């Protein structure tokens, strides 16, 4: 468990570090930490709930044609999987690529927040340890979503659409985020709105509806239960409620506030649905987890007293330390899939 706690306390240390760093020193420190995290994610050995499944995907790609690989998996992931198999690089090469994508997204998103180290601290227990190490494809899709949200905040709708399309190539479910471009950018030129609608329909039909029967059978009819799915939906709901109550203070910019209002609404909409199809809702709710980083890194805006600001930051850090402790000690599949942590570098 040492590696997991190391990942958590590195940003905590940076958050409370008493000396102010220069911008260049801060960037170098961020990239050094991100590279370390990519190596921890990408070189993991037999770590993650879907480790055997992803290893199977890699083995299936050995000797297969590119067309066959693309036809049997999400095309973005399948392409990198096929390249790694063709060059005999091992499953670690694929995991390194996906780890780099998710950490790049987290880097760009966190660096835009007023408390970037607090945002990274919030990301460690679930987004990095569980998603990036457990759901490789969806982790990469989430990383691209982080970059897409920054683009949409800056008003770059077409860039947002392109990034979400790329995210959908790693995991089909990411295309569900495309309507955000329409909801947030209704003031844009009509051709931008039309393009978002068309892309939503085409990609939704091509990547999701084509597999509707399989998805429904696997996630709803079969009654699959995602362990802790309700808890993770609740984790999104708390910052969603806080944001809706204090949206103007947390996000003074109108465009930015509109984006996060919709994400807060979607996060709360998952609550009544999680009992119906917990696995499906849980996987979709993963895309709403950025609201945790966004709100908690800005919650100090709600307090004028410096003592209260420090206290609330300490409480958030303590809360996510508790989340990680519960994950590592109480989750049913962690002793088998995450503990102990092994890394290929240990064997080399």
N, C-alpha and C positions, 0 to 999 in steps of 0.2 A: 504493500500500500504506500510505501515511501514515495514512489514516483508520482502517484496521484496527489498526495499532499504537497509535494514539491511544486507541482504545477499550480496548485491553489495559492500557496504562500509566496511564490515569486511576485505576482502582481500585487498581493497584499503588502509585501515589503515595499514595493515601488510606490504604492498608494500613500503609505505613511512615512516615506523617506523624508527626513527633515530638510535636506538641502535641495535647492532648486537646480535642475539641470538645464543646460543650454538646449536649444532646439536640435542641434546636430547630435549632441550626446543622447538626447531623448530618443531620436529616430534610430540611432545605432543600437540603443538598448532594446527598443521595440523589435527591431529586426532580429537581433540576437535571440530574444525570447521566442519569437515566432519560428525561427529556424529550429530551435531546440524542441518546440512543441511539434513541429512537422516531423522531426526525427522520432519523437516518442510515438506519434500517431502512425507514421508510415512504416517504421521498422518493427512494430509490435509483432509478437509471435504467439499465436493461439490466444489472442485477446479480442474479446468482442463477441456478442451473442450470435452474430452471423458469420463468424470466422470460417467455419467449414463450408458454408454456402458460397462465399466469395472465393475460397480456395478451389471449390468445384467449378466455378465459372472460369477461373484461370486455366485449370486443367482441361476443361472442355475446349478452350481456345487453342490449345497446343495442336498444331497440324491442321487446324480448321482454316477455311478461306475467310477473307474479310467479310464477304457477303453473308456467309453462314453465321459468323459471330454477330454481325449487326442485326440479323433476323431473330436472334434468340435472346437479346438483352437490350437494355436502354442504349441507344446508339453511341452516345458520348462515352459512357463507361465502357461499352463493348469495344470501341475503337482503341482506347488506351490499353485495355485488357489484351486485345489481339496483338498490338504492337509489342507489348511486354512479352507475350508468349512467343511471338515470332523471333524476338531477339534473345530469348531465354534469360530474361532479366528477373523472373520470379514475381510472385504476387506482391512483393515489397515495392516494386517499381510502381505498380498501380496504386497501392496505398499511399506512397509518397506523393504522387501527383494529386490524388484526392485530398490528402492532408494539406498540401500546399495551397490548394484552391480554397479550402475552408478557412485556413489561417490567414490567407490574403484578404478574404472577405471580412473576417473579424478585425483584422488590422485597420482596414480602411474605415469600417464602421465605428470602431471604438475611438479612433483618432479624431473623429468628428464630434465626439461627445465632450461636455465640459469636465467630466471626471473619467478620462479614458481608462485609467487603471482599475477603477471601480467597475466599469463596464466589462473589462476582461476578467476580473474576479468573478462576476456574475456568470460569465460564459463558461467557466471551467467545469463546474460539477456536472452539468447536463449536456450543454451544446458540444463541448470538446470531449469529455470523457465518455459520455454515453453515445451521442450521435456520431461524432467524427470517428470514434473507435468501434462503434457497433453497427451503424448503418452507413457504410462507406459511400454508396451512391447518393443517398439523401443528404449526407454531410456535405458532399461537394455541391449539391444543389443549394443547400442552405448558405454556403459560402458565397455563391454567385448571387443569391438573393440579397445578402448584406450589401454587396456592391450596387445592386440594382436599386435598393432603397435609397442609397446616397444619390444615385443618378436622378431618381424621381424627385427627391427633395430639392435638387438643383434645377429642376424643370426640364431635364433631358428625357422626354417620354420615349423617344425612339431607342435611346440607349437602354432604358429600362426594359423595353420590350425585347430587345436583342439579348440582354443578359438573362431574362426569364426564359426565353427560348433555349438558350444554352443550358440553363438549369434543368429545363425539361428533358434535355438530351441525356442528363445523368439520372434523373428520376421523373417519370411522367407526371407525378402528382404536382410538381412545381408549376405546371401551366395554370393551375387554379388561381395563381397570383396575377395573371394577366389583366383581369378586369380592374385591378387597382389603378392601372394607367388611365383607364376611362373615368373612374370615380374621382380621382384626384385632379385630373387635367381637363375638366369640362370647359375651361376657359380657353383652351388651346384651339388652333385652327381645326376646322372640321375634318380635314384629311388625316390629321393625327388621330382624332377620335375614331374615325372610320377604320384606320389601319389597326388600331388596338382591338376594335370589335372583330374585324376580319381575322386577325391573328388568333384571338381567343377562340373563335369558332373553328377555324381550321386546325389549330394545334390541339384544341380540346377534343375535336372529333377524331383526329388522326392518332393521337397518343393516349387518350383516355377512353373514349367511347368504344374504340375498337376492342378494348379489353374489359368492357363493362361487365360481361357475364362472369369472367374469371374473378375480377375484383369483388363483385357482389358475393359470389360463392365463397371466396376465401375469407372475406372480412365481415360479412353480415350473416349470410345463411348458416355458415359453419359455426357462428357464435364465438368466434375467436375473441379471447379476452386479453387485452394488453395489460400486463402487470404494471400497476401504478399509473395507468393511463389517466384515471380520474385525478390523481394527484398532480400530474403534469399539466393538465388542463386548468386546474385551480391555480397553479403557479403562474400561469399567464393571466388569470382572471384578476388577481390582486393588483398588479400594476395597471391592468386595463381600467379597473374601477377608479384607481387613484388618478389616472390620466383624464378620464371623463369628468371627474369632479374638479380638477384643477388644470384643465387643458391649456388655458390662456397663459398661465404662469409657467407651466412646464415647456410649452412650445409657443413662444410669442409670435413666430412667423406663421402667417395664415396658411400658406401652402403646406408647410411642414405639419402644422396642426391638423389639417384636413386628412393627410395621409394616416396619421396615427390615430385619429378618431375612428377611421374605418378599420384599422387593425385591432383597435380595442373592441369595437363592435363584433368583429369576427371572432375574437378570442372569447368573448362572453357567449356568443352563439354556440360555441362548442360544449358549454356546460350541460344543457338539456339533452344533447345528442350523444354524449359519451356513454350513457347507459344503454343506448340502442346498438351501437357498433363501436366498442371501445378502441379496437385496433385501428380501424379506419380513421376515426376522429383523432386519435392520438397522433397518427402519422401526419395528418393534415395540420394539426395544432403545432407541430414542430416548426412550421413556417411562420407562426405568429410569435415564436419565442424571442425575436428581436425586441419586442415590446418590453421585456424584462430589462435588457441592457439600456434601452432608451430612457425609460422612466426612472429606474433606480440611479442612473448616472446623473440625473437632473433633479432628483427629489430634494436636494439641498436648496433649490430655488424657492421651496415653500417655507423656508425659515430665514429669518433675518439675524437671529442670534448665532454667532459663530460656535458657541458651545452646543447648541441644538443641532447645528449642521454636522459637527463632528460626531455627536452622539448617534444621529440617524445613520451616518455612514458606518459606524461601528456595528450598529444593529443589523444592517444589511449584510456586512461581512460575516457576522456571527450566524445570521440566518442561512447563508449559503454554505458556511462551514458545517452547519447542522445537516443541510441537504446532502452534502458529500459524505458525511459520517453515516447517515441513514442508508445512502446508496451503497456504500462499501461494506456495511455491517448487517443490514437488514434485507436488502433486495434478494429475492429468491435465486436469481441466476448469476449473481455476481461471484460467489465462490467458485463457480464452474467456469465462467466466461471472462471475468476480469481480474480475479485474484488467484495466484500471484501474477504480477505484471512481468512479462518476459519480452525481451527485445532481441532481435536478430544480432545486434552488435555484441551482445553478451556472448554469443556462441562463436562469433568470428574472432 
